[in-house]
Amino acid sequence: MNKIDLILRNTIETITRPELEKLLRSRKKPSVYIGAAPTGKVHIGYYVQAVKLKDFIDAGLDVKYLLADIHAYLDDRKSPWKLATARSKYYKEAMTAILKSIGADTKRVKFVLGSSFQQKKDYIFDLYKIMGLVKLKRAMRASSEVVRQVDNPDLGSMNYALMQAIDVHHLNADIAYSGIDQRKIYMLAREEVPKLGHKKPICIFTPLIGLSKSGGKMSASDPNSSIYIDDSSKSVTKKIGKAYCPEGIVENNGVIDMVRNVVFPVDGKFDIIRPEKFGGNKAYSTIFELEKDYKSKKIHPADLKSSLATVFNRYLKTVHKHFKNKQLIINSAYPK
């Protein structure tokens, strides 16, 4: 697979591909970043971004991971300020463990704490300048799919999108990578950041994947639909077993989406494990073959879900091993 195909594998939008192609021709090692506000505990939805980061690493890009501690506080105080540092440490360990579990070179990912540069004079001045350019309604609209929506929002939540818009420049990144829910923020960045004298970022978006009927990304605030990386193998199997997975339908099917966006890129195959009386085991080398058989109802949803659980329990063994002597990090981030 060539470099650009690897970079764009399983993405749903790139703004813009010609800009990306020009960047790859002109820069030997372009830089890409993704940010995460360290709020709730990390779940398996983070595997989608981890797989993309592995693609970026394998394509030779410099990868930066922003631990957005100030953002976590500004988003309706999802992380109290006294826990922001502890949760940032937990997220760093969690993402390192996830990347390790899929065979990514973790040394190629640079973790950057938001507060390490977002308090500097030039950053603050850029924030003041963009605050003078963006109307309140535009800021609210940009962050509507990311920031918790309340009737009377804090002023800080209005700055969430503005800070994210200028983060790209201050991290010295060429590409902003995120889930599609961040699109409005980065469109604001592409429109407003050049007015500050900075280049507009190239944007790459991946789909949001959830396992509930409503779809969308997993939420750490919903223990019923989220499968946390410290869940036991029994719990993982049970939760995936409850996932929305309509027979014969692959559209908006989170289980199929997980196989497409995580398992095939990592393992290069997917095995259906089932008793002989139901057809026996079958190995698939492409998502297209799997979808074809699923559509024709040659694969039962229960077998698809249990087979996916087997794969994730294999990945999570590495994660659990990574955290074996790090329970204090989890306890400090999420005190009882």
Secondary structure, 3 states (H helix, E strand, C coil): CCHHHHHHCCCCEEECHHHHHHHHHHCCCCEEEEEECCCCCCECCHHHHHHHHHHHHHCCCEEEEEECHHHHHHCCCCCCHHHHHHHHHHHHHHHHHHHHHCCCCHHHEEEEEHHHCCCCHHHHHHHHHHHCCCCHHHHHHHCCCCCCCCCCCCHHHHHHHHHHHHHHHHCCCCEEEEEHHHHHHHHHHHHHHHHHCCCCCEEEEECCCCCCCCCCCCCCCCCCCCCECCCCHHHHHHHHHCCCCCCCCCCCCHHHHHHHHHHHHHHCCEEECCCHHHCCCEEECCHHHHHHHHHCCCCCHHHHHHHHHHHHHHHHHHHHHHCCCCHHHHHHHCCC
